[in-house]
Amino acid sequence: MRKVLSGTAAARGSALGRARVRLPHALDVQEARIEPAEVESELARIHAAVETVRGEMHDLRERLHGALAQEVGEFLDLHALLLDDPELLRGIDALIRTGLYTADYALRLQRDRIAAVFEGMDDAYLRSRIDDIDQVIGRLHAALHRRAADLQGVAGEILVTDTIAPAELAQLQAQGVMGIVTAGGSALSHSAILARSLHLPLVVGAPLALQKVNDGDVLVIDGASGLVVLEPNADDLRAHRARVADSKRERKQLNRLRREPSRTLDGVDIKLWANAESRDDVAEAHALGAAGVGLYRTEFLFMHSRTLPDEETQFRAYRDLVLGMTGRTVTVRTLDLGADKADNTGLALRDEPNPALGLRGVRLSLARDGLLHAQLRAIVRASGYGPVRVLVPMVSGIEEMRAVRNALREVHASLRAEGHEVADHVPLGAMIEVPSAALALRGFIDLCDFLSIGTNDLVQYLLAADRTNEALGELYSPLHPAVLQLLRDVVRLAARRGKPVAVCGEIGGDPLFAPLLLALGLTELSLHPGTLLEVRRAIRGCDAAALRAAGPALLRARDRAGIERWLAAHAPRG
């Protein structure tokens, strides 16, 4: 019987397929004990399972390319760290040795112990890490029984589940899964962001899906409206085919924009920079006509190695990046480890009580002897091969920018003295993602050659709302009057001081927000290459002067609903 279930649109696209239902994570293992003589063989089983899972994650990482290597890699790295956690492994070993439990039951007991600790934490972000624990435990349990982890998909299926981890998305898409429906989740989660990059239809927040949908049911999902149709009728199928046809036409139209300028109807050129993490991203950005790289994440050099990359290793990576852009400017962000991005070298702390507010970004670079110095030397050496800028993350005030500015000056002088060919000037910029940096910008803007507004963290910190917390999905939004006022103030101050400013958060890559950003006076956006053509099309349908004239009305909006009405009234033409 036909049913229509409602969820939240998270990744556009229409999908038709058979349902595959995956019930919520639960390790349903009954208590079972072993004889003392079986202890060593049971220990061998669990240790072999650990090695199997390590191999699975390594193989998955090796298959990732471009942006996926960064987006999915962060979560694979986190799972690898959990797998190496001595508390997890020692606890399981002890339960087998002293409790004489089977490896399966010891795994369940240890999972429950750790979950109890996480669930008792006050911090919502840390409580949410139990999902990562369950992902790792699930893989271990599958490996114990020599079967694949519960990640298998079949071409033509639509996965219906409670939640979806970013590390699963790429694998499921490669297996031919057409779309995903989750009972929980947020349209602003890491998984949703990645699904949009993959163009994989995703509907989140559809709690009735797990109750109403059975394996083998036929589903149509619309990632633009958030609707899920169970056992669709002829009208539903016609509507799906129409959406698919519209999508194909849209992709053809977008491809025609590859060589077109990012210019508004009234002739204002908007710089579209690309966010990048790999050579593949750089190649795509170049092919799409990006103005340059507006944010190059350097964390992957540290996260993929068990030893700190030295100056020479970093230099080669940055040099190749610069050469790949053939004369277009590259913006290299200094190390931004911390929060949910830990490395394998022990550089970033794993057990901070509140990692999102901890030793991360520039704080970490300045706290570790030689770390910033080596990275700046590598970046400045790369400037001999093409235009390079340095971007500093997690700036909170003048002290950090002054320290980096002094370090950059010293590095530049020493490299010149050593005979290296480097640029006469390497511009230095600050990421404005901490509210204190936005509010105190007047005091240190003269230390900056340019600015980049990281809206993902800025919104999170300004609204005190963790974007990974499903319960705060409605609160975490850039469509908040306080966010717009802060953006307006930063853009105005930068304009008065003659400093270029770009937005590099998620809203920069969303074509729906293009009119809003132009109204605030922004003329530079840095975004994922996968959304560049869509944003270019939106810009080409905007009248920049008219939007700036409508800016005061936007800033007078008192709530999210008022801002959404403004956006609807000023949508791009065409």
N, C-alpha and C positions, 0 to 999 in steps of 0.2 A: 504494500500500500504506500502511495506517495506521501511523503512528509517533508516539510521544509523546516530546517533547523537554522537558527541564527547564531552567528559568531561575530568576531571582529576581523575586518579585512586587514591582512598583514603583508601579503605579497601578491601583486596583481597577476592575473592570468586565469583562464578557465580550463578545468580538467574534468575528464570523464573517465571513469574506470571502476573496477571492482574493488570493494572495500576489503582492507586487511586490518583487523582490529588487534592492537597490541595493548593489553591491559597494563595498568600502572605497575611500576617497579615493585616487586615483592619477592623476597627470597623464601619461598614456602618449602622449607626443609624440616623434616621431622627429626627429633632427637635420636641420635644413634651413636653407639659406642663401639670401641674396638678392643681387641686383646692387646696386652703390653707388647707382645711380639710383633704386632702390626704397626707400631708407632713409626718406625723408620720408613716403611713403605708409604704410609699416609703422609708423612712429611715430604717424601720425595714427590708425591702426587701434587701437593700444593705448590712446591717450589717449581715443578715443571710447568704448572699452570701459569705461574707468574712469568716465567720466561716466554711462554707462548703468547701471553697478552702483550708483553714488551715487543715481541716480534710483530704482532698484528699492528700495533700503533706505529712502529717504525715503518712497516710496509705502506700503511695508509699515508703517512707523511711523505714518503718518497713519491707517491702517486699524485700529490697535490702540486699545483702550479699556480703562478700568479697570485692574485689576491687571496685565493683559497689557502695558499701556503701560510699566510699570516693569520687570516681570520680563523680557520679551523685549527691551524698549528698551535695557537695560543691555548686552546682547550685540550689538545693532545698533550701538550707540555704539562699542563696542570694535572692531567690524569697520570702522566708518567711520574710526576712528583709524588702523587698520592700512592702510587704503586710502590715507590721506593721508601715510603714512610716507615721507619723502623717500628713505630708504635703499631701499625697495622700488621706487619709481618711477625714481629715478636709476639704479639697477642695471639695470633693464630697458632704459632708454634707452641706456645705455652698451653693453650687449650687442648691441643692434640697430645702433648707430652704428659701433662698433669691431670687433665680431665678425661683423657682417653676417649675423646670425641673424634668422629670421622672428620675429614677435611671439610666436607660440605657443611656439617653442623657447626664446626668451629668458625667457618667463614660467616655463617649467619649470626652467631653469637657476637663475634667481633664487630660485625656491621652494626648490630643493635647497640653495642656499647658506644661506638663512635657517634652513631646517630643521636643517642641520648645526650651526649655532650654538646653536639651542634644545636640540637633543638632547645637546649636550655640557655643558649646565648641570647643576650639582649639585642645584639646587632643583627638586623634583618639580612644584610649582605652575607654575613658568616653563616646564618641559619640556612640560607639558600644553597650553600656548598654541599649540603647533604645529597643533592641531586648528582653532583660529581662523584661522591662516594658510591652511590648506587650504580652509576655507570661503570665504575671500576669493578665493584663487587660482581655485577652482572656478567662482565667479561670473564672474570676469574671463575665464576660458577660454570659458565659455558665451557671454558677450557678444561675444567676438571673432568667433564664428560665428553671431551674430544668432539665437541660440536661447535659450529660457528656461533659467535655472539649474536644476540637477537637484533641484528642489523640488516638481515637479508630482506631484499625487496624483490618483487617480480614485475617485469614490464607490464604496464597497463593497470597497476594497482594504485589505489589511493590509501595512504596510511592514516588510520584513525588511532590516536594514542592520547595519553595524558599530557605529556610534554615531549619536546624533541630537543636533543642536544645539537649544538652547531657541528660537532665532529661527525654526526650521523648524516647530515644533509647531503654533503657532496657524494658520499658513498651510495645513498639511496637514489639520488638522481642518476648516478652512473649506472645503476641497476635497472633504470627505466621506470621508477616510481613517478607517477604523473602529478601528484599533489599530496598535501598533508593537511589533516584537520586535527587540532589539539583541543582537549577539554580546558586546559589552562593556558598560561602564557600571555605575553603582551606583544603588541605590534611594534614596540620599541625595544624588544629584547635583542640580544646578540643573534639568536637564531633567526628572528624575523628580518633583521638587517642582512644577514647572509642569504636568506631565501630570496630577497629582492635582488641581490647581486647575481644569484644563480638563475633568476627568472623562473623560480619554482613556485607555483601557486600555493599559498598558505592561508588557512583560516584558523585563528586562535580564539580562545575563550568561548568554545562551544560545548558546555558541560553535558548537554543531553546526547552528544554524539556517542559517547561510550555506552549510554543506556539504550539508545534506539537502533544503533547500527550493528549489524552482524557480519561476520566474514562472508564474503561472496555477494553481499548486496551491491547493487549498482548505485554509484553516486555521481552527481555533478556538483562541483564546487566552483564558486566564483570568488576569486581572491580580491576582487575590487569592491564587491558589496558585502562580503562576509557571509553569504548565504550558502547553505549546503542542502541539496535536494536529494532525498532518499527515494530510490525507485522512480526516476524521472519519467514524465509523460512525453507525448510527442511535442508539445509546446516547449517543454524544458530542453529537449534535444535540439530543436530548431534554434532556440536562444543560445545554446552552447556553441553550435556550429557558427552562428553569426558572430559571437564574440571571438572565436578562433580566427575567423576570416578577417575581422577587424584588426586583430593583433598582427596577423601577417602583413596586412596593408600598412599598418603603422610602422613595422620594422623596415619595410621597403622605403617608406617615406623618410624615416630617420637615417637610413644609410645614404640617402641623397644629400644629407647635411654634413657629411664627413669633411667636405672641402669648403663649406660655407662659413662665413664669419659669424661670430657670436655677437650680433648687432641688433639693437632694438629698432622698433619701427621709426623712431625719430633720430636714428643714426648714432646712438651711443654704443661704443664698443665695450663689451664686458669681457674681462679676462676669465677664462675658464682654465684653472690649473687642475692637475691630476694628483690625487693621492696615490702613492705607490709603495710597494714592498719588494718588488722583484723585477728582473729583466723583462718578464712577460708583461707586467703592468706598464713598464716604460715603453715597450714596443707598441702596446695598444694605445697608450696616451699619445704617442707620436703619430700613429696612423689616424687618430681621430682629430688631430689638429689642436691638441691642448697647447695652451700658451707656454707650458713648462710643467715641472713637478712642483706643486705647492706644498707637499708634505711627504717626505720620504722617511719611512719608519726604519730606524736602525736596530730595533730590538731583536729582529730575527737573527742577526749575527751573533747575539749573545745567547738567545734562547735555544739555538740549535747546536750548541757546543758545550762540552763539559769543562772547557778552559776558556779564560777570557781572551777574546780575539785581540791580537796585538795591533800596533799601529799599521804594520805592513798589510795585514789581512784586511783591515778596515779600509785602508787607502785603495787597495785594488777594487774593492766593492764600490766605493764612491766614484773612483775614476771611471769604471765601466758604466756606471749610472750616467755620469756627465757625458761620456762619449755617445751613449745611446740616445740622448736628447739633441744631439747635433747642433749645439749652439743655443738651444733654449735653456732658460734659467732653471736650475735645480735647487730646491730648498731641502736641506738635510736637517731633520730634527734630531737633536742630541738624544741620548738614551732616555727612554721613558719606561723603564722597568718599575715594578711595584704594583700595588693594588692586586688585580687578578692576573698580572703578567709576571710570573716568577721565572727565573732562569735555572739552568742546570749547574751553574758554577758556585751557587751559594751567595752571589752578589746581592740579590734582593732577599729581604727577610721573608721567611715563609710563615711565621707565626705572629705577625703583628696583631694586636687586639682590634685595630680598626684600619685595615690596609688601605682603604680608599683615602684616608686622611693621614697616611703614614709617610715613611721614607721612600718617596718615589720621585720620578722625573729629575729635575735639576737638583733637588735636595740630595738625592742619592749620588748624583755625579759629583757634587761638591764635597760630599762626606767621605768618599773613597779616594784615597791618595792616588794620584796619577791617572785616574779614570778619565776625567774631562780633558786633561792635557793630551793624552794619547788620541782621543777622538778628535779634538780640534786640529791637531797636527795632521791627521789623516784627511780631514775635510779640506783644510787649507791647501795641502799638497794637491788634492784633486782639482782645486781652482785653476791650476795651470793648464787644464785640459778643456775648460769651458766655464761659463758663469755659474757660480755657486753662492747660495746663501745659507746661513746657520740659523736655525730656529730653536728656541729654548722652551721646553715644556714645563708646566706646573710652576710658573713664576708667581710669587705672591707679593713681591715688593722690590724696592730699589736695591736692596743688599745683594740679592741673587744676580740681578742684571749687571750690577757694577762688578761683581766678582767674575762673571763670564766675560764681560767686556775687557777687563784687565788681562784675563787669561788669553783671550783671542789676540790682543795686541802683542803680548809677549811671544806667543807662538808664531805669529806672522813675522815678527822681527827676527826670531831665531832661525826660522826656515830660510829667510832671505840671506842671513849671515852664512848659513850652511851651503848656499849656492843653489837652492831649489828655485825653480821657475814657478812663481805663484802670482795670483792676481794682485793688482795694486791695492784693491779694497775688497774685502769679503763682508757683505752686509750682514748685520746681526739683527734678529727679530725676536720678539717675545710672543709666546702663546698666551692669550687672555682666556683663561679657563677657570681661574680662581677668582671669586668675587672681589677679594681684596686688591687683586691686580687691576681690575676694571675701575674700582673706586679710587685707587691711588695712582692711576696711570699718569696723571699730570706731573707727578713728582719724578718719574723715571722715563718718560717717553723720549726725552732727548738722548737717552742711552740706546735707543732703538732706531734702526733704519727702516723697519717695517713691522707690522703686527699681523697676527693670525688669530682669529677668535675660534676657540675650540668649544662649540656650543654643546656638545654632548656632556662634558663635565661641567661646563658653566651652568647649564640648566639644572643638573643634578645637585650641585653645591648650593646654588642660589635658592632652590626650592626645598632643599633638604629632603630630596626624594630619590631613592635608589632606583635607577632605571631598570634594573634586573628584578625588582620586586613586583610581582604581579598585582599585589594589593594596591600598589601606588600608580597603576597604569594611567588612571585619569589625572592624577596630580602631576606626574612627570610629563611636561609638555612645553615646547618652546612657545606655544601660544598662550603665554601668560603676560599680563601687562608689565610686570617687573622685568621680565626677560627682554621685552622689546625696548623698554626705557633704558636698560643698561646697554643694549646693543647700540641704540641711538646715540647715547653719550660717548661711547668709545669711538664710533664712526665720526662724530662731529669733531672730537678733539684731534683725532688723527688727521682729518681734513685741514683743520686750522694749522696744524704743525707740519703739513706737507708730507705725512707718512702714509705710504700705501697700506691698506688693511684689507684682509680677505677673511671669509668665513670658511672654516675647514671641517665643521661638524656635519652630522647627517642632514641637517636642513639645507645645507648648500647643495646637496645632491638630489633634493626632492623638487621636481618641477612645480609642484603646487605652491611652494614657498617662494618661488622666484619673484613674483610681484611684491611680496612683503619685503624681501631683502633689497630690492631696487628702491622701494619707497623709503627705506631707512638710509639710502645714500650709498649702499655698497655697489662697487663696480668690479669686484674680484671675488670669485668663488673657487674653492678647491674641493674636488669631489672624486668619488670612485669612477674610474674610466667607464664602467658599465652603464652609468647614468648620464654621461656627458652629453650624448646626442639628445636625450629627452630634455635636459635642461637648456641646451642650445635652442631647441625648437620653442620652448616656453619663452625664452628671452626674445626671440625674433618675433613673438606675438605681443610683446609688451611695449608700451610707450613710457619711457623712463621719466620724461618731464611731467606727464600726467600723474604718474605714480608718486613722484616726489611731492607734487601739489596735494595729493590725497594723503600724504604721510601724517599730517596733524590729526586727521580724522581717525587714522589707524591708532595713533598713540592716545587718543581720547577714549578708546574702547576700555571698558571697565572690567571685562571678563573674557573668558575664552570664547563664549558664544558670540560676543560682539566682534572679536577678531576674526572668527570664522565667517561671519556675515560680510566683513570687509573683504576677505579673500574671495568669497563667492562673487562679490560685485566687481572685483578687479581681476578676474581670471584672464589669462592671455587669450588673444584672439586666434581663431583658426584651430 
